[in-house]
């Protein structure tokens, strides 16, 4: 008489469905328990079953736990969409790695407790109280009123409650940028696998992102909106225009990205962009008055920041003359402004000369012109500013991978790699002349773009197609091996 057959391991999707059911059941139990505790003890019950740890907060710890728990459930839930999971498997792995890596960075306390959030909250408090915005001595609010208007309803919660909310919202913005960058790169010459790899490389070591999170800056939200505007065009022009208008009202820099649509003479999109801006101005003015826009324009026009960590031409000229003992005021500022305009003009001219040539992207000429603009215009967008802080290169997250895909020879590489390292890897900013390396990076990128504009060859470089094909084959092979392993059966026993 033969023994019963041993059932081998179930398929991966079946195991995932079981695991998802267990996760859902445990989640229901935890939510029910939390509701019972809060219902019986009130808000005090929230602090009965957890502690903040060293330097952290209970609220942020709990938010980080919820994010990680929901991420686990989301991964298990992909068993209900196996085709989608297989198609984007490599990116889902990258999203998980990047998400958890930066979630830990967000969860850990920073020595910089509030950073620029103090300026945001003070501005929001003033709007909530119907008072003029008073600038803090060490943190200026140099933004249009939209950010303060959005935060003003939260003012009654108090500074200590709103800070972790804003801090964690920046992590959500980071995830939005990861997904949007993955999608945006596929508008260029990146297959899914290479786009995911590029996202992984960019987010693995990135000082501007770290500084943005530590100093509570809004750059990640600006970049998410810029990428959303690019992705929405041309099928959803209203959404594209609204996203870019919102980005412009968080920071003025993205206003330069209107140039591709001006060049294309896209009257419809330009009209929608104008209407979006009018709606934002009208909404914030009805809530707080139009005078805050006038104050912002006055503050921005008189901006002069000379800290060593500022990578602008203005700051470098000032500190060079100061250290040499030659600074006397006078023509220094007009001279810096002239250099800034020439440098910005050179970058804009390089973009103009590239036109709609297929150097960075394929597709019809209008699509190429738009793609070239979103890849290259962030460079003059920052170069024109009198202040380029160490967190501002977050706005170049699309620029660097796209430029990397156009490299053809060793000279290109020698221009690209130092620029990338100076802007994304360099952790020290407050030592002269090291502080000028990030400004040098913009010069190297200008030289690289100029090389592209005079290059006779168009289309993708040969190595890019080989890399795309090789990654696709590698990921397909690994995925096939995983499916074979998951569906394997144990040998029968007698």
N, C-alpha and C positions, 0 to 999 in steps of 0.2 A: 504494500500500500504506500503510495507516494505521499510525501509531506505536502502541505499547501504551499502554493507558490508565494514567494516574497514579493511584495509590491515594491517596485523601485521608486526612486525619488520622482515626485510629480513635476510637471512642467513649471518653468519659472513663472509664467503668468498665473497659473493656478495657485502657487505658493504666495504670489504677490496679492491675489484676491483674498486669500485667507488672512494674510498679514494686515491688509487694509481693513478687513472686518474687525480684527482684534484692535487695531488702532482706533477705529471709530467707536468701538465699545468702551475702551479705556477713556477716550475723549469725553464721551457722554457721562461716564462716572465722575470724571474730574470736574466737568462743568456743573454737574448736579451738586457735587460736594461743595464747590465754591459758592454756588447760589445759596445753599443751606447755611453756610458759615456767614455769608454777608447778610442774609435775611435775619439771622438770629443775633449777630453781634454788630451789624452795621459796618461802617468803614474800618472800625478798629479790628474787625476780624481779618481783614486783608493782611495785617502785620503780625498775626498770631502764628502763622505756619511758615514764615520765611524771614531771613535776615539779609541785610544789605551786603555784607562782606566788607573787605577793607577798601574804603574810598568810593564804593559804589552807592547806588540807591536801590531801594526795594522795587520801585516802579520800573526802572530800567532793566533790572534783573528779570522781572516777571515778563516784560515785553520781549526780551531776548529769548526767554524760554518759550513763550508763545510762538515767536517767529520760527524757532528751530523745530518745535513740535508740528506746526502747520506745514513746514517744509518737508518733514518726514512723511506726513500724510499725503502731501501733494505728489511726492515721488512714488509712493505706493499706489496712489490713485491713477497713475499713468497706465496701470495694467488695464484700465477700461478703454484706453486709446493706444493699442499696441502699434498701429501703423504710424501714428504721430511720434511715439516714443522711439521707434526704430529710426525714423527719418531724422530726428534731431537728437539722437542718443549722445553724440559727442558733446554737443552744446549743453545738454542737460547735465552731463557730468561736470563741464566747466562751470555752469551756473551754480551747481551745488558746492564745488570747491571754493569758488570766489565768494559766494554768498556766506558760507560759514566762516571763511577766513576773515572777512571784513565785519561779520556780526560779532566775532570775538574782539576785534579792534574797537567796535562801537561799545560793546558791553564793558570793556575794561575802563577804569577811571583814567582820565588824563590830568596831567599837571595843569594844563590850561583848562580851567574850570568852565568859563563861559565864553571866552574869546570875543568874537564880534556880536554874539547874541545880546550882550549888554546894550549895544547901540540899537539893535532891532527892538528890544523890549522897551527901552526908554522912549523911542519914537512911537511905538504902539500905545504906551501909557499916555503920552501927550495927546495923541489922536483920540483916545478913549475919553480923556478928560476935556477935550475941546480946546487944548492949549497949543501954542507953537512948539515945534520940535526944538529942544535945546540939545546941542551937541555935547557929548561927553568929552572931557579933556583928552582922553587917550584913545577913544573909539568914536569915529565920526560916522553918522548915518548919511552915506553918499549914494542914496538910491532913490528912485521915484517912490511915491507914497504907497504903491500897491502892497509891498511887503508888510509895512507897518499896518495898513488897513486890514490885511488878512489876519494879522496877529492880534489886533485890538480887541476882538470879542473874547480872547483868552486871558486878557489882562486881569479880570477879577479872580482867576484861579491863583494868581501869584507867581512871582518870578521862579521860585524853586519848583513849581509844578509844571510850568510851561517849558522850561529849559530841557528836561528829558524828553518831552514830547517832540520838540524841535530836533533834538539830537537823534532820536530814533527815526523821525521823518526823513532825515538825511540818508539813513541807511536804506529806506524804501526808495529814495531817489537814486541811490547807487544801483540797486537792483533794476530799476527802470532803465538806467543808462546801459547796463550790461545787456539787457534784452534788445534795446533800441540799437545799440552799436552792432550787435550780431546781425540784426535785420538790415541795417544801413550798409554794412560792408558788402552784403550780397547785391547791392545796387551797383557795385563796382565790379571787380574781377575776382571776388572771393567766393568759392564754393562754400557750402555749409560747413564742411570740416575745417577749411582754412580760416573761415570767419571765426569759428569757435576757438581755434588755436590762437588767432590774433587777439581775441578778447582775453584769453587766459594770460598771454604774455603781457599785455598792457596793464592788467589789473594785479599781476603778481607782485611787482615792486613799483610803486607809484607814489612818490613823495607828495605831489600836488593833491592827490585824493586823501592821503593821510592828513595833510595840513587842513584841507577843507573840512574833514570830519572833526579834527581836534579844535579848530577855531570856529566851528559852527558857521561856515560860509554857505552861500546859496548857489555855488557854482554847479553842483550836481543837478539841481533842479533846472538851472539855465540850460545845461547841456542836454538834459532829457527833453526839454521843450524844443530845443533846436533840432535834435534828431527826429523828434516827432513831426516837426514841420516838414523836414526833408522827406520822411517816409509817407506823409499824407499827400504830398504833391506827386503827380498832378490830378489824381483821381478825386481827392477831397480838398479842393482849394480853400473852402471856408475853414475847415479844421486846420489846414496848413497855415493859413494867415493868422488864425487865432493863436495857435501855439507860438508862432514867432512874435506876435504882439505881446503875449504874456512874458516870453523870455526877455523882450526889450524893456518891459516894465519892472522886471526883477533886476536886470543890469542893462545898461544902455548898449553895451558892446554889440549884441546881435542885430542891431538896426542896420549894420553894414551888409548883412545877408540879404537885404532887399535888392541889392545891385543886380543879381542874376535875373530877377523878374523885370527890373527896369530895362536891362539889355534885351530881354526877350519881348519887351513891350506887351507884357501880359496884363492888359488893362483890368481884366476881371479879378485876378489875384490881387493886384495893387489896390483896387477898390475895396475888396474884402479886408485887406490889411488896414487900410485907412479907417474903415468902419469899426474894426476890432479895437484899434487904438482909441477912437472916439468913445466907444462904449466903455472901455476901461477908465479913461479920463473922466467921463461923465459919472460913472459909478463911484469912483473914489472922491470926486469933487462934491457929489451930492451928500456923501457920508461925512466928509471932513473939510470941504472947501477947496477951491482951486489954488489958493495961495501957497499951498505946500509944493506945488509944481514950480512956482516962481522961486521959492527958496531953494529947491533942489538945483535949478539951473544956475542960480547965483553961486551956490556952494561948489558945483562942478566946474564952473568957469574959473574960479579962483584957486583951484586945487594945486598944491605944490607940495609933494612928499619927497623927502630926500634921504630916507633911511637907507642904510647899506643893503638891506635885503631887498630893496626895491630895484628891479632889473630894468627900469626904464632908462632911456637916454638922458632924461633930465637928472635923475639921481646919480648916474655914473659921471656925468660932466661935473655936477656939483661936488661930489665926493673926491673926484680926481683933483679939482682945483683947490678944495679945502685941504686935502692932505699935503699938496704941494705948497700950501701957503699963498696961493694966488687968487683965491676967491674974494672978490670985492663987490659982488652983486652986479649992478649995471646991465651989461649986455649978456650975461650968462644965461638968463632965462630965455630971452628972444633967440639966442644962438641954439639952445637946446630945442626950442620949439621948431626952429628951422630944420635942424637935423631930423627931428621926428617926422616932420612933414615930407622931407625928401625920402627918408627910409620907407615910410608908409606908401608914398607915391610909387617907389620902385616895386614894392610888393604888388600894388594894385595894377601897375603896368604889366608885370609878369603874368598876372592872372588874365588881363585883357589880351595879351599876346597869345596865350594858350587858347583862348576862345573856346570853340567846341571841338578842338582836335581830340582824337581818341587816345590821349596819352595816359589818362587815369581811368577812364570808363568807356564802355561800349554803348550801343544803343543809338537812337536817332540824335541829330545835332542838338535840339532843344534840351533833351535829357542829359546829354554830355555837358552842356554849358551849365546847367543847374548843378550837376554832380561836381564839376570842376570848382564851381563857386563855393559849395559847402565844404569842400576839402581844403581849399586854399585861402579863402577870405578870413578864417579865424586868425591867420598870421597878421595881416594888417589891422584886423580888429583889435588885437592886443598891442601892436606896435605903436598905434596912434595914441595910446593912453599914457598919461604922465605917471601912472603907477602900474607896475607889473609885479604883483606879489607872487610869492612862491606857490600859491594855490591856483593862480589864474590859468596855468597850462592844462587844467582839466578841460578847458574849452578846445584843446587840440587833440582830444582822444580819437577823433575820426581822421584828423590830418595825418598823423604819423603812420598808421597802418596803410593808408591809401598811398602816401608817398613811398613807403617801403615797397609796395607792389610795382612801382615804376622804375626801381633801381636796375641798372644794366651793367655797370662796370665798377671797378675798384674805386675810382674817383667819386662816384655817386655814394658808395658805401662810406668813404672817408669823410664825406660831408654829413651824411645822415646819422651815423652812430654817435659821434661826439654831441651833436645837437640833441639827440634822444637822451643820452646819458646826463647832459647838463640840466635838462628840463625835468626829467622824470626820476633820475636816480640820485642826483647830488643832494646830500642831506645838510650841507653847510651853506649859509647865505650871508653871514655877518662878518666876513673877513675880506678886506680889500686886498687884491683885486679879484679874489674868488667870486665875489658878489657879481662881477661883470661877466662871468662865464655864461649865465643864462641869456644875457644880451648878445653875447657872441653866438649863441645857439640860433638866434633869429637871423643873424648875418649868414651863418652856414646854410640855413634853410632857404634864404633868399638866393644864395649861390646855386643851391640844388635846383630850385624852381627855374632859375634862368637857364641852367643846363637843359632842363626839360623843354623849355620853349624853343631852343635853337636846335633841338635834336631832330634829325630827319626821320628816324624810325618812329612809327606809330604802332599802336596795338600793344598787347601784353608782351613782356619779355619772355623768352623761351623757358626760363627756369620756373616762372610762375605756373604755367600750364603743367609742367612736370610735377611741381609740388602739389597742385590741386589734385591731379590724377593719383599721385602716390598716396596722399592722405585719404582720398576717397577709397582707394583699394585697401589700404591698411585698416581703416575703420570698418569697412565691409567685411574684411577677413576676420577681425576680432569679434565683430558682432555675430558672424556666422559660427565661429567657434563657441561663443557663449550660448547661442541657441542650441547647438549640437550637444553641449555639455548639460544644458538644462533639460533636454528631452531624452537624455540617455537613460537606459534601464539597467537595473542591477541584474547580474546573472541569476538564472533560476537555480533553486536549491532543491534537492530531493531528500 
